Amino acid sequence: MPDLSYWSAFFHRAAKEEIGATIILDQEVNDDVLRKQIHGSRPPGFDDYTVCQGSLPNTIFIVKPGVTLD
């Protein structure tokens, strides 16, 4: 399991992009990864960012506030 700073860095990367960040992992994303690792490492000030899975089982999006993905 990556350390929390690993996931925290993705939130900071998403802040620099127009709509957020796409993360493609080497393995399928499960609820443990989403709840415990990613949400657990959310840095202060990023409460408005949305974390969601894509249609591919190994894709995660960190989306900036006010952005809606279709």
ABEGO torsion letter per residue (X at the ends): XBBAAAAAAAAAAAAABAAEBBBBBABBBBAAAAAAAAAAABBBGAAABBBBBBABAABBBBBBBGBBBX
